Structures are given as C-alpha cells and as structure tokens.
Amino acid sequence: MRQLITFIRKEFLHVFRDRKTLLMLFGLPIAQIVLFGFALSNEIKNSRIAITDYSKDAVTEQLISKIASSNYFDIQRTVQSATQLEAAFKKGDIRMAIIFPADFANDLVHTGKATIQVIADASDPNLATTITNYITRLVGDFNTQTALTAGRPLQILPEMQFLYNPELRGAPNFVPGVMALVLMLVCTMMTSVAIVKEKELGTMEILLVSPFKPIYIIISKLTPNLLISVVNLFIILMLSAVFLDLHVKGSILLLTFDSILFILTSLSIGLLLSINAKTQQAAMMGSMMGMMLPTMLLTGFLFPIENMPLPLQVLSNLVPSRWYFIIVKKVMLKGLGITAVWKETLILTGMCLFLFTISLRRFKIRL
C-alpha cells in the first residue's frame, strides 16, 4: 500500500512539474467557459439599425424611443432617401432599417391599423431572422400598450423585406466562412512544416550551403502551396455555383486578387510558425490551434463581432480571416467593387508584407 501511495505521489509530481500539461488541464477549461459562457453568445445585442421617419408624429416618436431604449438595437443614423439607405447596407454600416410611411398616423387613427417597413441584411440569415423577431416582439408590446391607452385596439404591422438573400438560405453565410477557414488552415498547415521538416531531416544544411539565396528557398517553399490553394479556391467557387446555386455577383478578378492576397498572408503565417518551431508536430499543432479557433470565433462567421466584449473586438482586428470574410460577403453576395472593399484589401496587404518581412528576417542562414 505504501508503495502504491509513493507511485501515485510521483505521478502527481510529474503532472504538476509539466507546465504544458497544467495549461491543458486547467487553462483550457477556464478559457472555454469564459469564451462560450460570457464572450461568445448567440444572443444578439446592439445591432446597428437605421430609422427613416416620413410621418414624424407622436406615435412614431414613442415607438422609436422604445426601440432606442432596447438593448437589442443601436440606432446609428436616420436616413431620408433610398440611396442613402442602400449605401449604408452595402457598406455594412447597418444590419436593419425601419421605415415609417408618411400616412402612418392617419392610417392608425382612422383604420386602427398601420404598417412599417422593416428591411434586413440577410447575407447572414440567422442574424436577420433574430433581429426581425426582436423588432416584431417590440412592436407587439407597443401595440398592447397603445391599445390600453387609447381604449380601442390599435395594430402596427411590420412588413419584412430581406436583402441579398430573400429566401434566407444558409449557403450565402456558410460559403464565405468555409472559404476563409479552408484557405487559412490549408495554407498555414502546409507551410508550417516546410522549413522545420528540412531541419528534422537534416537537409536544411545542404540548402544553406547551396548557391541559392535564403529568399529563393522561401519562395520555392511557398509557390506550390500558393498554386494548390488557388486551385482549391476555384473548386470551392465552382461547387458553390453548381450545387448551391451561389454565384459570384461581383467581379471574379477582384475576388481572385483578394483571395490570393489572403492566401499569401496565410502562407506567411505558416512560414513564420515553421521557422520558429522545433518539430513538425509543434508546427502543426500551432497552426491548427492558433488559426482554426480565431478563424471560427473571431471573424463574424459564427458569432457577431459587435456582441463580443471590447477586448475580443480589438483582438479580432488581428485575425486576417475577419477581413477576408468581409471581402467575400461584399463581393460575392452583394456584388460590390473595389470602392467597398479597399480598406479590407489594404489591411490584408499590410498584414501580408509585415508577416513576410518578419519571416524573412527570422530565417537563419546558420543552424
């Protein structure tokens, strides 16, 4: 019995001396509880909306005040024309718009019924469904309160309109997210073992003493992965068009250019991991855990970024997949051009140049 207790004590000591094991045992559960219980939530809050009030009467002011006081919505602006409204949706400044017609008060007083138009950006169908349900519930509560005050039944009816995805299909949100996830993982994982594999096999010494410059070695490692990733891109686009009836509404050339830029950024991340890793296993684990979770959680693919705590919103700006996800949705689903995605393109360009420069400087010509 004493020997058993001694061996158990020894195993406890081994566990507590290994910092990586302690991090997996205690750090991972705590991180998951904090992320999924507090930071990442399917509940929609502070959705950006616009109000257009052509009636401007006491009833519309009361209803707008009720909407503004809700935690569900954040009124960004009041627009007075269809052109301004369309521009706000294309830029992604708003998720939904509520329009009160000019005869709103007159219809409500004389007929007991009035309609408001609710327009939602359905490129993310789950988000569009949720926020339209929220506004329907708020209007229903307002109807009940108004009927009690007026002493007769009054009914305000929301008329729904969904932009970019009127059928509320899941593919328009699913495909851009999968494109970002697949390209990021494939590029990062393939490149992350490129340099460290040569070190483990002992062939890196041969490459370093050869007449090739270090930049040539790096480019030769990246080029096959770049071409394979571009082929993967076109396979995804063709499958989306044939099987999901999801075509590219914008410029194919612009989408291809930004995709290649994102691929180069992902390859640079994998290259940096490969240069700093000591083993292929460590490089693979770093690429999977370091890139898969941020791509899934911090791009807006699964959880709206505006609902996250401020530190996570700031952190999401460092994830290249977030900017590529925005570009794909704007070009592929909304049919927008370079004027709508120039900022995201510029950010990806800066990330790519920065990561590639760091990788080149970290590449050691002596083992």
C-alpha positions as CSV (number, residue, x, y, z in Angstrom):
1,M,0.0,0.0,0.0
2,R,2.9,2.3,0.9
3,Q,4.5,1.6,-2.5
4,L,1.2,2.5,-4.3
5,I,1.0,5.8,-2.5
6,T,4.6,6.5,-3.4
7,F,3.9,5.9,-7.1
8,I,0.8,8.0,-7.0
9,R,2.7,10.8,-5.4
10,K,5.4,10.5,-8.0
11,E,2.8,10.8,-10.8
12,F,1.3,13.9,-9.2
13,L,4.7,15.5,-9.1
14,H,5.3,14.7,-12.8
15,V,1.9,16.3,-13.7
16,F,2.5,19.5,-11.7
17,R,6.0,19.9,-13.0
18,D,4.9,19.9,-16.6
19,R,3.6,23.4,-17.4
20,K,2.1,22.4,-20.7
21,T,0.0,19.7,-19.0
22,L,-1.1,22.1,-16.3
23,L,-2.1,24.6,-19.0
24,M,-4.2,21.9,-20.8
25,L,-5.8,20.6,-17.6
26,F,-6.7,24.0,-16.0
27,G,-6.2,26.7,-18.6
28,L,-8.3,25.2,-21.5
29,P,-11.5,24.6,-19.4
30,I,-11.3,28.1,-17.9
31,A,-10.8,29.6,-21.4
32,Q,-13.7,27.7,-22.9
33,I,-16.1,28.6,-20.1
34,V,-15.2,32.3,-20.3
35,L,-15.4,32.4,-24.1
36,F,-18.6,30.4,-24.6
37,G,-20.3,31.4,-21.5
38,F,-19.5,35.1,-21.5
39,A,-17.8,36.4,-24.5
40,L,-19.3,34.4,-27.4
41,S,-23.1,34.3,-27.4
42,N,-25.8,33.7,-29.9
43,E,-27.9,36.4,-28.3
44,I,-27.9,39.5,-30.5
45,K,-27.3,42.8,-28.8
46,N,-26.6,46.4,-30.1
47,S,-27.4,45.6,-33.7
48,R,-26.8,48.7,-35.8
49,I,-30.0,49.9,-37.4
50,A,-31.3,53.0,-39.3
51,I,-34.6,54.8,-38.9
52,T,-36.5,56.6,-41.7
53,D,-39.5,58.5,-40.3
54,Y,-41.6,60.2,-43.0
55,S,-44.6,60.6,-40.6
56,K,-42.9,62.4,-37.7
57,D,-45.8,62.2,-35.3
58,A,-46.2,61.4,-31.6
59,V,-46.7,57.7,-32.2
60,T,-43.6,57.2,-34.3
61,E,-41.6,59.1,-31.7
62,Q,-42.8,56.8,-28.9
63,L,-42.1,53.7,-30.9
64,I,-38.6,54.9,-31.9
65,S,-37.9,55.8,-28.3
66,K,-38.9,52.2,-27.3
67,I,-36.6,50.8,-29.9
68,A,-33.7,53.0,-28.8
69,S,-34.1,52.0,-25.2
70,S,-33.8,48.3,-26.0
71,N,-30.5,46.5,-25.6
72,Y,-31.2,44.7,-28.9
73,F,-30.6,47.7,-31.2
74,D,-28.3,50.6,-31.6
75,I,-29.7,53.4,-33.8
76,Q,-26.8,54.5,-35.9
77,R,-28.4,57.1,-38.1
78,T,-31.6,58.5,-39.6
79,V,-31.7,58.3,-43.4
80,Q,-34.1,60.3,-45.6
81,S,-33.6,58.6,-49.0
82,A,-33.4,55.2,-50.6
83,T,-30.0,56.0,-52.0
84,Q,-28.5,56.7,-48.5
85,L,-30.2,53.5,-47.2
86,E,-28.8,51.3,-49.9
87,A,-25.3,52.8,-49.4
88,A,-25.5,52.1,-45.7
89,F,-26.4,48.5,-46.3
90,K,-23.7,48.0,-48.9
91,K,-21.0,49.4,-46.6
92,G,-22.2,47.2,-43.7
93,D,-22.9,50.2,-41.5
94,I,-26.3,48.9,-40.6
95,R,-28.0,45.5,-40.2
96,M,-31.6,46.6,-40.4
97,A,-33.7,49.7,-41.4
98,I,-37.2,50.7,-40.2
99,I,-39.2,53.0,-42.4
100,F,-42.4,54.8,-41.2
101,P,-44.6,55.9,-44.2
102,A,-45.9,59.4,-44.5
103,D,-49.5,58.3,-43.8
104,F,-48.7,56.3,-40.8
105,A,-50.5,58.4,-38.2
106,N,-53.5,58.9,-40.4
107,D,-54.0,55.2,-41.1
108,L,-53.6,54.3,-37.4
109,V,-56.2,56.9,-36.2
110,H,-58.8,56.2,-38.9
111,T,-58.5,52.5,-39.6
112,G,-56.8,51.3,-36.4
113,K,-54.0,49.7,-38.4
114,A,-50.7,51.0,-39.8
115,T,-47.7,49.3,-41.4
116,I,-44.0,49.9,-41.1
117,Q,-41.4,48.5,-43.5
118,V,-38.5,46.5,-42.0
119,I,-35.6,45.9,-44.2
120,A,-32.8,43.5,-43.0
121,D,-29.5,42.4,-44.4
122,A,-29.9,38.7,-44.9
123,S,-26.4,37.9,-46.0
124,D,-26.3,36.4,-42.5
125,P,-29.7,34.7,-42.4
126,N,-29.5,33.7,-38.7
127,L,-28.8,37.2,-37.6
128,A,-31.5,38.7,-39.9
129,T,-34.1,36.2,-38.6
130,T,-33.2,37.0,-35.0
131,I,-33.3,40.8,-35.2
132,T,-36.5,40.8,-37.2
133,N,-38.1,38.6,-34.5
134,Y,-36.8,41.1,-31.9
135,I,-38.5,44.1,-33.7
136,T,-41.7,42.1,-34.2
137,R,-41.8,41.4,-30.5
138,L,-41.1,45.1,-29.6
139,V,-43.9,46.2,-31.9
140,G,-46.3,43.7,-30.5
141,D,-45.6,45.0,-26.9
142,F,-46.1,48.5,-28.2
143,N,-49.4,47.6,-29.8
144,T,-50.6,46.2,-26.4
145,Q,-49.6,49.4,-24.5
146,T,-51.1,51.7,-27.1
147,A,-54.4,49.8,-27.1
148,L,-54.7,50.1,-23.4
149,T,-54.0,53.9,-23.5
150,A,-56.4,54.5,-26.5
151,G,-59.2,52.3,-25.2
152,R,-59.5,50.6,-28.5
153,P,-57.4,48.0,-30.4
154,L,-54.6,49.6,-32.5
155,Q,-52.3,47.5,-34.6
156,I,-48.9,48.3,-36.2
157,L,-47.9,45.6,-38.7
158,P,-44.2,45.2,-39.7
159,E,-43.7,44.3,-43.4
160,M,-40.4,42.4,-43.8
161,Q,-38.0,42.6,-46.7
162,F,-34.7,40.7,-46.8
163,L,-31.8,42.0,-48.9
164,Y,-29.1,39.9,-50.7
165,N,-30.7,36.6,-49.5
166,P,-34.5,36.9,-49.6
167,E,-35.0,33.1,-49.2
168,L,-32.9,33.1,-46.0
169,R,-30.7,30.3,-47.3
170,G,-27.8,29.2,-45.2
171,A,-25.3,28.9,-48.1
172,P,-24.7,32.7,-48.5
173,N,-23.3,32.8,-45.0
174,F,-21.8,29.3,-44.9
175,V,-19.7,29.5,-48.1
176,P,-17.7,32.7,-47.3
177,G,-16.9,31.3,-43.8
178,V,-15.8,28.0,-45.2
179,M,-13.6,29.7,-47.8
180,A,-11.9,31.7,-45.1
181,L,-11.5,28.6,-42.9
182,V,-10.3,26.2,-45.5
183,L,-7.8,28.6,-47.2
184,M,-6.4,29.7,-43.8
185,L,-6.0,26.1,-42.5
186,V,-4.7,24.6,-45.7
187,C,-2.2,27.3,-46.3
188,T,-1.0,27.6,-42.8
189,M,-0.7,23.9,-42.1
190,M,1.0,23.1,-45.4
191,T,3.6,25.8,-45.0
192,S,4.1,25.4,-41.2
193,V,6.0,22.1,-41.8
194,A,8.0,23.3,-44.8
195,I,11.1,24.6,-43.1
196,V,11.0,22.6,-39.9
197,K,10.8,19.4,-41.9
198,E,14.1,20.2,-43.7
199,K,15.6,20.8,-40.2
200,E,14.4,17.4,-38.9
201,L,15.6,15.5,-42.0
202,G,19.0,17.3,-41.9
203,T,18.6,18.6,-45.4
204,M,18.5,22.2,-44.4
205,E,22.3,22.3,-44.1
206,I,22.5,21.3,-47.8
207,L,20.1,24.1,-48.8
208,L,22.0,26.7,-46.8
209,V,25.4,25.9,-48.3
210,S,24.0,25.8,-51.8
211,P,24.3,28.9,-54.0
212,F,20.6,29.7,-53.5
213,K,19.8,32.8,-51.6
214,P,17.5,32.5,-48.5
215,I,14.7,34.4,-50.3
216,Y,14.8,31.8,-53.1
217,I,14.4,28.9,-50.6
218,I,11.4,30.7,-49.0
219,I,9.8,31.4,-52.4
220,S,10.3,27.8,-53.5
221,K,8.5,26.6,-50.4
222,L,5.6,29.0,-50.9
223,T,5.0,28.7,-54.6
224,P,3.5,25.1,-54.7
225,N,1.2,25.8,-51.8
226,L,0.1,29.1,-53.4
227,L,-0.9,27.3,-56.6
228,I,-2.6,24.5,-54.8
229,S,-4.6,27.0,-52.7
230,V,-5.7,28.9,-55.8
231,V,-7.0,25.6,-57.3
232,N,-8.8,25.0,-54.0
233,L,-10.4,28.4,-54.3
234,F,-11.8,27.8,-57.8
235,I,-13.0,24.4,-56.8
236,I,-15.0,25.9,-53.9
237,L,-16.4,28.6,-56.2
238,M,-17.5,26.0,-58.8
239,L,-19.1,23.7,-56.3
240,S,-20.9,26.7,-54.8
241,A,-22.3,27.7,-58.2
242,V,-23.2,24.2,-59.3
243,F,-24.6,22.6,-56.2
244,L,-25.6,25.6,-54.0
245,D,-26.7,28.0,-56.8
246,L,-24.5,30.6,-55.2
247,H,-22.8,32.6,-57.9
248,V,-20.3,35.5,-57.6
249,K,-22.3,38.6,-58.1
250,G,-19.3,41.0,-58.2
251,S,-16.0,40.9,-60.0
252,I,-14.3,37.5,-60.3
253,L,-11.0,39.2,-60.8
254,L,-11.4,41.3,-57.6
255,L,-12.4,38.2,-55.6
256,T,-9.4,36.3,-57.0
257,F,-7.0,39.1,-56.3
258,D,-8.1,39.4,-52.7
259,S,-8.2,35.7,-52.3
260,I,-4.6,35.4,-53.5
261,L,-3.7,38.2,-51.1
262,F,-5.3,36.3,-48.2
263,I,-3.5,33.1,-49.3
264,L,-0.2,34.9,-49.2
265,T,-1.0,36.2,-45.8
266,S,-1.8,32.7,-44.5
267,L,1.3,31.3,-46.1
268,S,3.4,33.9,-44.4
269,I,1.8,32.9,-41.0
270,G,2.7,29.3,-41.7
271,L,6.2,30.2,-42.7
272,L,6.7,32.2,-39.5
273,L,5.5,29.2,-37.5
274,S,7.7,26.8,-39.4
275,I,10.8,29.0,-38.9
276,N,10.3,29.2,-35.1
277,A,9.1,25.7,-34.5
278,K,11.5,22.9,-33.4
279,T,9.4,20.0,-34.6
280,Q,6.8,19.3,-37.2
281,Q,4.3,18.2,-34.6
282,A,4.7,21.6,-32.8
283,A,4.3,23.5,-36.1
284,M,1.1,21.5,-37.0
285,M,-0.4,22.0,-33.6
286,G,0.4,25.7,-33.6
287,S,-1.1,26.2,-37.0
288,M,-4.3,24.3,-36.1
289,M,-4.9,25.7,-32.6
290,G,-3.6,29.1,-33.4
291,M,-5.5,29.7,-36.6
292,M,-8.6,27.4,-36.5
293,L,-10.2,28.8,-33.4
294,P,-9.6,32.5,-34.2
295,T,-10.9,31.9,-37.7
296,M,-14.1,30.2,-36.4
297,L,-14.8,32.5,-33.4
298,L,-13.4,36.0,-34.3
299,T,-14.4,36.6,-37.9
300,G,-18.1,37.0,-37.5
301,F,-18.7,33.6,-39.1
302,L,-20.4,32.0,-36.1
303,F,-20.8,34.9,-33.6
304,P,-21.4,38.6,-34.4
305,I,-18.3,40.6,-33.5
306,E,-20.3,43.6,-32.2
307,N,-21.8,41.4,-29.5
308,M,-18.3,40.5,-28.1
309,P,-16.6,42.3,-25.2
310,L,-14.4,45.2,-26.4
311,P,-11.0,43.3,-25.8
312,L,-12.2,40.5,-28.1
313,Q,-13.4,43.0,-30.7
314,V,-10.0,44.6,-30.7
315,L,-8.3,41.2,-30.9
316,S,-10.4,40.2,-33.9
317,N,-8.8,43.0,-35.9
318,L,-5.6,41.0,-35.8
319,V,-7.2,37.9,-37.5
320,P,-6.7,38.1,-41.3
321,S,-9.7,35.8,-41.8
322,R,-12.0,38.5,-40.5
323,W,-11.1,40.9,-43.3
324,Y,-11.3,38.3,-45.9
325,F,-14.7,37.1,-44.7
326,I,-16.0,40.7,-45.1
327,I,-14.5,41.0,-48.6
328,V,-16.1,37.7,-49.8
329,K,-19.5,38.7,-48.5
330,K,-19.4,42.1,-50.1
331,V,-18.0,41.0,-53.5
332,M,-19.7,37.6,-53.8
333,L,-23.1,38.2,-52.2
334,K,-23.6,42.0,-52.6
335,G,-21.8,42.5,-55.9
336,L,-19.8,45.4,-54.7
337,G,-16.5,46.6,-56.2
338,I,-13.1,47.8,-55.0
339,T,-14.6,51.1,-53.6
340,A,-16.4,49.0,-51.0
341,V,-13.5,46.7,-50.0
342,W,-10.4,48.9,-50.4
343,K,-10.0,49.3,-46.7
344,E,-10.0,45.5,-46.1
345,T,-7.7,44.9,-49.1
346,L,-5.3,47.5,-47.7
347,I,-5.3,45.8,-44.3
348,L,-4.6,42.4,-45.8
349,T,-1.8,43.9,-47.9
350,G,-0.2,45.4,-44.8
351,M,-0.5,42.1,-42.8
352,C,1.0,40.1,-45.7
353,L,4.0,42.4,-46.1
354,F,4.6,42.6,-42.3
355,L,4.4,38.9,-41.8
356,F,6.6,38.0,-44.8
357,T,9.2,40.6,-43.8
358,I,9.3,39.2,-40.2
359,S,9.6,35.6,-41.6
360,L,12.4,36.6,-43.8
361,R,14.3,38.3,-41.0
362,R,13.7,35.4,-38.7
363,F,15.1,32.9,-41.2
364,K,18.5,31.9,-40.0
365,I,21.2,31.1,-42.6
366,R,23.2,29.2,-40.0
367,L,21.8,26.3,-37.9
